Amino acid sequence: MTPAARLSAAIELIDAIDSQRVPAAKALKEWGTAHRYAGSGDRAAIAGLTWDVLRRRASSAWIMDSDTPRARVLGMLKLERGLEAEAIAALCDGGRFAPEPLSEAEQTALTSRTLDDAPPHVAGDYPEWLDGELAAVFGDDRVAEATAMASRAPLDLRVNTLKAKRDKVLGSLAHLGAKATPWSPLGLRIELGADARNPGIHSEEDFIKGGIEVQDEGSQLAALLSGAKPGEQVIDLCAGAGGKTLALAAMMQGKGRLIATDHDKRQLAPIYERLSRAGVHNCDIRTPKGPNDTLSDISGSADLVLIDAPCTGTGTWRRNPDAKWRMRPGALEVRLKDQVAVLDRAVPLVKPGGRITYVTCSVLGQENGAQIAAFMARHPEFAVVPLEQTAAVLWDKAEAFLAAALVSEQGLLMTPRRTGTDGFFVSVMKKAG
C-alpha cells in the first residue's frame, strides 16, 4: 500500500471507531481481517496512524477547526508527525486509494492555526471533565504532563533474575536495539518508531526460557519499592495476570512464601503458565471460590501485602490512548470505592511491623494521596515509610529518582514527563510493631 492509501485506511478506521463505538484494538483487528491483502508493514503503519490520531484527538480537531475523522487525521499529521501543509497536500492528491485533495479551509487551517490559545484540556489532549483533577495534581504543568502521557511508549522488559542476568540479555537482544532502562536495575528498553512492527518478543529465546517479561519500568519500580525480601511472607492481593507477582518472586529469590490472589478469578488465568515459565516455585495461588475468604488462614501473618489497586488507568494513557476518551466520571467513583475495600481488606492480613504497599497506575490525586490519607485516618496504626528509606533499593540512583518523581507526604508519583515511565503512584505503609 502507498502512504496515501494507508492514510485513507486510517481515516476509515477512525470513522469506524467513532460510529461503532468500539475499542481501537478491536477495530484494527477487524480491519486487518477484512483487508488480508495488507501486509504486516501496512498494518503496522496504519495502526500507528490510528493510535496517533487517538493520542492527539482534541488538539488535532482544534488545529483543523473540525472534529471529523478526516480532520483529526490531517491535524495529527501536523502535530504528531510534524508534516508541513505541502507534504500533507501531496498525500491527499485524490488519486487511486488516496484521500480527496485538501479544501481551501483545510489548507488554511494547516498553515495558520496553532495551539497557542487552546484551553488546557485541548492542548493536553484529555477529557475536559478531568481538567480539575489534573490541575489539582500538576497545576500549570498539567498540559506538559498530559502531553507526555499522550506520547508513544517504548517497549520495556524486566529481566527475571531467577533465570538470567541483565548484561547477558542485553547482548542477546542487541539486534532489537535493547538498552538498559534509566532507573530499574532489571529493565531493558526498546524504542519503537511510529510505524514500527511488533518486535516479536514472545518468540525470542530469552522470553521462551523465562529470562524476560514485558513490564513497564514504572511497574518494575513499584515492585522494587515494596521492598520484598527473601524469607518473607508476601501477599499479592490484586495479582491479576501476575506481572508484579513475578517481580516479587524474583526479589524473594525463591525463599519465603508468596501468595497471589485476585477478586476476579478470571484475571488470574494467565498466571499459572507465567509462573512456570519464570521458574517460580514458592507461589501459592488462591482462587476465589464463592463468598468464602480465601485468606482466612493467614490472618495477621504477612510481612508485606502488595495492593496493585483497581484504578482508572490514567497513568497508562500512552499505551491505551483510546481509553481516556471512553472514560466517564462514574468510573472514578466506582474505583474509589474498590480501593477503599481492598485497602481495608489488607489490614487484618498484616502482622505487627509488617507493610502494605499501595500501587496505582493512575495520576489522579483522589486515587493516590487522598486515598492514603483517608486510609491512615481510618487505621492510625499505619504510617507512611519515609521515601528515602523506600527508594534505597535503587542504590546510587535513589536520590536522583526521588528528585525526578513527584513526592508528597503520602507517597511518590512517577509520570512519563518526570521519570520516563508510565504513571504510577506508590506508597509504603508500616504497621506499628
C-alpha positions in Angstrom: 0.0 0.0 0.0 1.1 3.5 -0.7 1.5 6.1 2.1 -1.7 7.8 0.7 -3.6 4.5 0.8 -2.5 3.9 4.4 -3.8 7.4 5.2 -7.2 6.6 3.7 -7.3 3.4 5.7 -6.6 5.4 8.9 -9.5 7.8 8.2 -11.8 4.8 7.6 -10.7 3.3 10.9 -11.2 6.4 12.9 -14.7 6.8 11.4 -15.5 3.1 12.4 -14.2 3.7 16.0 -16.4 6.8 16.2 -19.6 5.5 14.6 -19.5 1.9 16.0 -18.1 3.0 19.5 -15.6 0.1 19.5 -12.2 0.0 21.1 -9.4 0.8 18.7 -7.7 -2.6 19.1 -10.9 -4.3 18.0 -11.4 -2.0 15.1 -7.8 -2.6 13.9 -8.2 -6.4 14.2 -11.4 -6.4 12.2 -9.9 -4.1 9.6 -7.0 -6.5 9.2 -9.3 -9.4 8.8 -11.3 -7.7 6.1 -8.2 -6.5 4.2 -6.0 -9.5 4.1 -4.1 -8.1 1.1 -2.4 -5.6 3.5 1.0 -6.8 4.6 2.4 -6.7 8.1 4.2 -3.4 7.4 1.0 -1.8 6.1 -1.0 -3.0 9.1 1.7 -1.6 11.5 1.8 1.7 9.7 -2.0 2.1 9.7 -2.2 1.1 13.4 0.5 3.7 14.1 -1.5 6.4 12.3 -4.7 5.4 14.1 -3.1 5.4 17.6 -1.5 8.8 16.9 -4.9 10.3 16.0 -6.3 9.0 19.3 -3.3 10.4 21.2 -4.0 13.9 19.7 -7.7 13.7 19.2 -8.6 17.1 20.8 -5.6 19.1 19.6 -5.9 17.8 16.1 -9.6 18.8 15.9 -8.7 22.2 17.3 -6.0 22.8 14.7 -8.4 21.9 11.9 -11.4 23.7 13.5 -13.3 20.5 12.7 -13.9 17.2 14.6 -14.5 14.8 11.7 -12.3 11.7 11.3 -10.6 13.2 8.3 -9.9 16.5 10.1 -8.4 14.7 13.1 -6.1 12.6 10.8 -4.9 15.7 9.0 -4.3 17.6 12.2 -2.4 14.7 13.7 0.0 14.7 10.7 0.9 18.3 11.5 1.0 18.0 15.3 2.4 14.5 15.9 4.2 13.7 12.6 5.5 17.2 12.0 4.4 17.4 8.4 4.1 20.7 6.6 0.9 21.6 4.7 2.6 20.9 1.4 3.6 17.4 2.4 0.1 16.7 3.7 -1.4 18.0 0.4 0.9 15.7 -1.5 -0.6 12.7 0.3 -4.1 13.9 -0.4 -4.0 14.2 -4.1 -7.3 12.5 -4.9 -5.6 9.7 -6.8 -6.5 6.0 -6.5 -6.9 5.0 -2.9 -5.7 8.4 -1.8 -7.8 10.9 0.3 -9.5 13.7 -1.5 -7.5 16.9 -2.1 -7.3 19.5 0.7 -10.1 22.0 0.7 -9.3 25.7 1.0 -10.4 25.7 4.6 -8.1 22.7 5.4 -5.2 24.3 3.7 -5.7 27.5 5.7 -6.1 25.6 9.0 -2.9 23.6 8.4 -0.9 26.8 7.6 -2.3 29.2 10.2 -3.9 27.6 13.2 -1.9 26.8 16.4 -2.5 25.6 19.9 -1.4 28.9 21.4 -4.9 29.9 22.6 -6.2 26.4 23.1 -7.6 25.6 26.6 -5.6 23.1 28.7 -7.7 20.1 28.0 -7.4 20.6 24.3 -3.6 21.4 24.3 -3.0 18.4 26.6 -5.4 16.0 24.8 -7.6 14.8 27.7 -11.3 14.9 28.5 -12.4 18.3 29.8 -14.1 16.9 32.9 -10.6 15.8 34.1 -9.1 19.3 34.0 -9.8 20.0 37.6 -8.3 16.6 38.7 -5.1 17.1 36.7 -4.8 20.8 37.8 -5.0 19.6 41.5 -2.0 17.3 40.9 0.1 19.2 38.4 -1.1 22.8 38.4 0.1 24.8 35.5 2.3 21.8 34.4 -0.8 19.8 33.5 -0.6 20.4 29.8 3.1 19.4 29.7 2.4 16.3 31.8 -0.7 15.3 29.8 1.2 15.8 26.5 3.9 13.4 27.7 1.1 10.9 28.6 -0.1 11.2 25.0 3.4 10.3 23.6 4.3 6.9 22.3 5.5 4.4 24.9 8.6 2.3 24.4 8.6 -1.5 25.0 10.0 -2.2 28.4 11.2 -5.6 29.6 12.2 -6.9 33.0 15.0 -9.4 33.3 14.0 -12.4 35.5 16.9 -12.7 37.9 15.8 -16.3 38.8 17.0 -17.3 35.3 19.1 -14.5 33.7 21.4 -11.5 34.1 20.7 -8.2 32.5 24.2 -7.8 30.9 23.8 -11.2 29.1 20.3 -10.4 27.9 21.4 -7.0 26.7 23.8 -8.8 24.4 21.3 -11.4 23.1 18.7 -8.7 22.4 21.1 -6.2 20.8 19.5 -6.9 17.4 16.3 -5.3 18.7 18.1 -2.2 19.9 17.6 -3.1 23.6 19.2 -0.8 26.1 19.3 -0.6 29.9 16.4 1.4 31.5 17.4 4.6 33.3 16.2 3.6 36.8 15.3 0.0 37.2 18.4 -2.3 37.6 16.4 -5.1 36.0 14.9 -3.3 33.0 15.6 -3.2 29.2 14.0 -0.7 26.8 13.3 -1.0 23.1 12.3 2.3 21.5 9.6 1.9 18.8 9.0 4.3 15.9 5.6 5.5 14.7 5.3 2.7 12.1 7.3 0.0 13.9 6.2 -3.6 13.7 5.8 -5.7 16.8 9.4 -6.8 17.6 8.1 -10.4 18.4 9.5 -10.6 21.9 7.4 -13.7 22.6 9.4 -15.6 20.0 12.8 -14.6 21.5 14.7 -17.4 23.2 15.1 -15.3 26.3 11.4 -15.0 26.6 10.6 -18.6 25.9 13.0 -19.7 28.5 11.6 -17.3 31.1 14.5 -14.9 31.2 12.5 -11.8 30.4 8.9 -10.5 30.9 7.2 -7.5 29.3 6.7 -4.9 32.0 6.9 -1.1 32.0 9.8 0.3 34.0 7.3 2.1 36.3 5.7 -1.2 37.2 9.1 -2.7 37.9 10.0 0.1 40.2 6.7 -0.2 42.0 7.5 -3.8 42.8 11.1 -2.9 43.8 9.9 -0.1 46.1 7.8 -2.6 48.0 11.0 -4.0 49.5 10.0 -7.6 49.3 12.8 -9.8 50.8 13.8 -13.4 50.8 12.2 -15.4 53.6 9.2 -13.1 54.0 5.6 -13.9 53.7 4.2 -11.7 50.9 0.7 -11.4 49.6 -0.2 -10.0 46.2 -3.8 -9.1 46.8 -4.7 -7.9 43.3 -2.4 -10.2 41.3 -4.3 -10.2 38.1 -2.2 -11.7 35.3 0.8 -11.8 37.6 3.2 -9.1 36.3 4.1 -7.8 39.8 3.8 -11.3 41.3 6.7 -12.5 39.1 8.7 -9.4 40.1 8.1 -10.1 43.8 9.1 -13.8 43.3 12.4 -12.8 41.8 13.1 -10.3 44.6 12.4 -13.1 47.1 14.9 -15.4 45.3 12.6 -18.4 45.8 12.8 -18.1 49.6 9.8 -17.5 51.8 6.1 -17.7 50.9 4.4 -15.8 48.2 0.6 -15.8 47.9 -1.2 -14.5 44.9 -5.0 -13.8 44.7 -7.5 -11.5 43.0 -11.1 -10.6 43.5 -11.7 -11.5 39.8 -10.6 -15.1 39.3 -10.7 -14.6 35.5 -7.8 -12.2 35.8 -5.7 -15.0 37.3 -5.9 -17.4 34.4 -2.6 -16.5 32.7 -0.6 -16.5 36.0 -0.1 -20.3 36.1 1.8 -20.5 32.9 3.8 -17.4 33.6 5.0 -18.6 37.0 6.0 -21.9 35.5 8.0 -20.4 32.7 9.7 -18.0 35.1 10.8 -20.8 37.4 8.8 -19.7 40.4 8.2 -22.5 42.9 7.2 -20.7 46.1 3.9 -19.1 45.0 0.6 -20.2 46.3 -2.3 -19.1 44.1 -5.6 -18.6 45.9 -8.5 -18.5 43.5 -11.8 -17.1 45.0 -14.5 -19.7 45.4 -17.8 -18.2 46.2 -18.2 -15.9 49.2 -15.6 -17.7 51.3 -12.5 -15.8 52.4 -9.6 -17.4 50.6 -7.1 -15.8 53.0 -8.7 -16.5 56.4 -6.0 -19.0 57.4 -3.2 -16.4 57.2 -4.6 -13.5 59.1 -2.0 -11.3 60.9 1.0 -13.1 59.4 2.1 -11.1 56.3 5.3 -9.2 56.2 4.1 -7.4 53.1 0.8 -7.0 51.3 1.1 -5.6 47.8 -2.1 -3.9 46.5 -1.9 -3.2 42.8 -5.2 -1.4 43.2 -8.0 -1.3 40.6 -7.9 2.3 39.2 -8.9 4.5 36.3 -5.6 3.7 34.5 -4.9 7.3 33.7 -1.2 6.6 34.0 -1.3 4.2 31.1 -2.8 6.6 28.5 0.3 6.5 26.3 -0.3 2.7 25.9 -4.1 3.0 25.7 -4.8 6.3 24.1 -8.4 5.5 23.3 -9.2 4.6 26.9 -9.0 8.2 28.1 -11.7 9.2 25.6 -14.0 6.4 26.7 -13.6 7.2 30.4 -16.6 8.6 32.3 -16.8 10.3 35.7 -18.8 7.4 37.1 -15.8 5.1 36.6 -13.7 7.2 39.0 -16.4 6.9 41.7 -16.5 3.1 41.3 -12.7 2.8 41.5 -12.5 4.9 44.6 -14.9 2.5 46.4 -13.0 -0.5 45.2 -9.7 1.0 46.5 -11.2 1.6 50.0 -12.4 -2.0 50.1 -9.1 -3.6 49.1 -7.1 -1.4 51.4 -9.3 -2.3 54.4 -9.2 -5.9 53.4 -5.4 -5.9 53.7 -5.3 -4.5 57.2 -6.0 -7.8 59.2 -3.5 -9.7 57.0 -0.5 -7.7 58.1 1.4 -8.6 61.2 2.8 -6.0 63.6 5.8 -4.3 61.9 4.5 -5.5 58.5 3.9 -3.3 55.5 1.2 -2.5 52.9 2.4 -1.3 49.6 -0.3 0.6 47.7 0.2 1.0 43.9 -2.0 2.5 41.2 -1.3 3.2 37.5 -3.2 6.5 38.0 -2.1 10.1 38.2 -5.3 11.3 39.9 -5.0 12.6 43.4 -8.2 11.1 44.6 -6.9 7.6 43.9 -3.5 8.3 45.3 -2.6 10.7 48.1 -6.1 11.3 49.2 -6.8 7.6 49.4 -3.7 7.0 51.6 -4.6 10.0 53.9 -8.1 8.6 54.3 -6.8 5.1 55.0 -4.5 6.3 57.8 -7.3 8.3 59.3 -9.3 5.0 59.5 -6.2 3.0 60.6 -3.9 5.1 62.7 -1.7 2.1 63.5 -0.2 2.6 60.0 2.4 5.2 59.0 4.0 6.0 55.6 7.6 4.7 55.4 10.0 7.6 54.7 10.6 7.8 51.0 14.3 7.9 51.4 14.1 4.5 53.1 11.7 3.2 50.4 13.9 4.3 47.5 17.1 2.9 49.0 16.5 -0.2 46.9 17.6 1.8 43.9 21.1 2.3 45.5 23.1 5.1 43.8 20.0 6.2 41.7 17.7 6.7 44.7 18.4 10.4 45.2 18.0 11.3 41.6 14.9 9.2 41.3 13.2 11.0 44.2 14.2 14.3 42.7 12.5 13.3 39.4 9.3 11.9 40.9 6.5 14.0 42.3 6.9 13.5 46.0 4.2 14.0 48.7 3.7 13.1 52.4 1.6 10.1 51.2 4.0 8.6 48.6 5.5 9.3 45.2 4.2 9.6 41.7 6.0 8.6 38.5 5.0 10.1 35.2 6.2 9.9 31.6 7.4 13.5 31.7 9.2 13.2 35.0 10.6 9.6 35.1 10.0 8.3 31.5 7.7 5.6 32.8 4.0 5.1 32.8 2.2 7.0 35.5 2.5 5.1 38.8 1.8 6.1 42.4 3.5 4.1 45.2 3.0 4.4 49.0 4.6 2.0 51.5 2.9 2.0 54.9 4.2 0.2 58.0 2.0 -1.2 60.8 3.1 -0.3 64.3 5.0 -3.2 66.0 
